[in-house]
Amino acid sequence: MRYTQLRSFHAVAEVGSVTGAARRLHVSQPTLTSQIRALEEHYAV
């Protein structure tokens, strides 16, 4: 687990959408989705 993955998850939770969180973090939506997926795999959810 990395800080960027937690930051991504937090942004999605705050904003309420992956697209909005990606805009806020200045990353592409596929990049953000990949970071969230890696976090989910780490915790097996």
C-alpha atoms as an extended CHARMM CRD file, in Angstrom:
* protein
*
        45  EXT
         1         1  MET       CA              0.0000000000        0.0000000000        0.0000000000  PROA      1               0.0000000000
         2         2  ARG       CA              1.2720000000        3.4330000000       -0.8930000000  PROA      2               0.0000000000
         3         3  TYR       CA              0.3440000000        6.9410000000        0.1130000000  PROA      3               0.0000000000
         4         4  THR       CA             -0.9360000000        7.7020000000       -3.3890000000  PROA      4               0.0000000000
         5         5  GLN       CA             -3.4150000000        4.8360000000       -3.1350000000  PROA      5               0.0000000000
         6         6  LEU       CA             -4.7840000000        6.1290000000        0.1640000000  PROA      6               0.0000000000
         7         7  ARG       CA             -4.9140000000        9.6670000000       -1.1840000000  PROA      7               0.0000000000
         8         8  SER       CA             -6.8400000000        8.4210000000       -4.2100000000  PROA      8               0.0000000000
         9         9  PHE       CA             -9.3380000000        6.5260000000       -2.0650000000  PROA      9               0.0000000000
        10        10  HSD       CA             -9.8210000000        9.5520000000        0.1850000000  PROA      10              0.0000000000
        11        11  ALA       CA            -10.4200000000       11.8480000000       -2.7860000000  PROA      11              0.0000000000
        12        12  VAL       CA            -13.0580000000        9.5170000000       -4.2510000000  PROA      12              0.0000000000
        13        13  ALA       CA            -14.7950000000        9.3370000000       -0.8700000000  PROA      13              0.0000000000
        14        14  GLU       CA            -14.7830000000       13.1310000000       -0.4850000000  PROA      14              0.0000000000
        15        15  VAL       CA            -15.8200000000       14.0130000000       -4.0300000000  PROA      15              0.0000000000
        16        16  GLY       CA            -18.1970000000       11.1160000000       -4.5480000000  PROA      16              0.0000000000
        17        17  SER       CA            -16.9930000000       10.0980000000       -7.9930000000  PROA      17              0.0000000000
        18        18  VAL       CA            -13.8740000000        8.7100000000       -9.6040000000  PROA      18              0.0000000000
        19        19  THR       CA            -13.9790000000       11.2650000000      -12.4100000000  PROA      19              0.0000000000
        20        20  GLY       CA            -14.2360000000       14.1930000000      -10.0010000000  PROA      20              0.0000000000
        21        21  ALA       CA            -11.4770000000       12.8110000000       -7.8060000000  PROA      21              0.0000000000
        22        22  ALA       CA             -9.2150000000       12.3520000000      -10.8330000000  PROA      22              0.0000000000
        23        23  ARG       CA             -9.7600000000       15.9810000000      -11.7930000000  PROA      23              0.0000000000
        24        24  ARG       CA             -9.0230000000       17.0990000000       -8.2390000000  PROA      24              0.0000000000
        25        25  LEU       CA             -5.8090000000       15.0690000000       -8.0850000000  PROA      25              0.0000000000
        26        26  HSD       CA             -4.7460000000       16.0540000000      -11.6280000000  PROA      26              0.0000000000
        27        27  VAL       CA             -4.4650000000       12.4450000000      -12.8160000000  PROA      27              0.0000000000
        28        28  SER       CA             -6.3150000000       10.5060000000      -15.4760000000  PROA      28              0.0000000000
        29        29  GLN       CA             -9.3790000000        8.4820000000      -14.5440000000  PROA      29              0.0000000000
        30        30  PRO       CA             -7.7120000000        5.1880000000      -15.5860000000  PROA      30              0.0000000000
        31        31  THR       CA             -4.7110000000        5.9920000000      -13.3660000000  PROA      31              0.0000000000
        32        32  LEU       CA             -6.9470000000        6.6880000000      -10.3960000000  PROA      32              0.0000000000
        33        33  THR       CA             -8.9480000000        3.5170000000      -11.0180000000  PROA      33              0.0000000000
        34        34  SER       CA             -5.7070000000        1.5330000000      -11.1340000000  PROA      34              0.0000000000
        35        35  GLN       CA             -4.5950000000        2.9900000000       -7.8000000000  PROA      35              0.0000000000
        36        36  ILE       CA             -7.9250000000        2.1230000000       -6.1800000000  PROA      36              0.0000000000
        37        37  ARG       CA             -7.7960000000       -1.3890000000       -7.6550000000  PROA      37              0.0000000000
        38        38  ALA       CA             -4.3050000000       -1.9390000000       -6.2080000000  PROA      38              0.0000000000
        39        39  LEU       CA             -5.5500000000       -0.8280000000       -2.7870000000  PROA      39              0.0000000000
        40        40  GLU       CA             -8.5000000000       -3.2260000000       -3.0390000000  PROA      40              0.0000000000
        41        41  GLU       CA             -6.1940000000       -6.0810000000       -3.9910000000  PROA      41              0.0000000000
        42        42  HSD       CA             -3.8990000000       -5.3020000000       -1.0640000000  PROA      42              0.0000000000
        43        43  TYR       CA             -6.8170000000       -5.6170000000        1.3620000000  PROA      43              0.0000000000
        44        44  ALA       CA             -8.5660000000       -8.4010000000       -0.5900000000  PROA      44              0.0000000000
        45        45  VAL       CA            -11.8360000000       -6.5190000000       -1.0470000000  PROA      45              0.0000000000
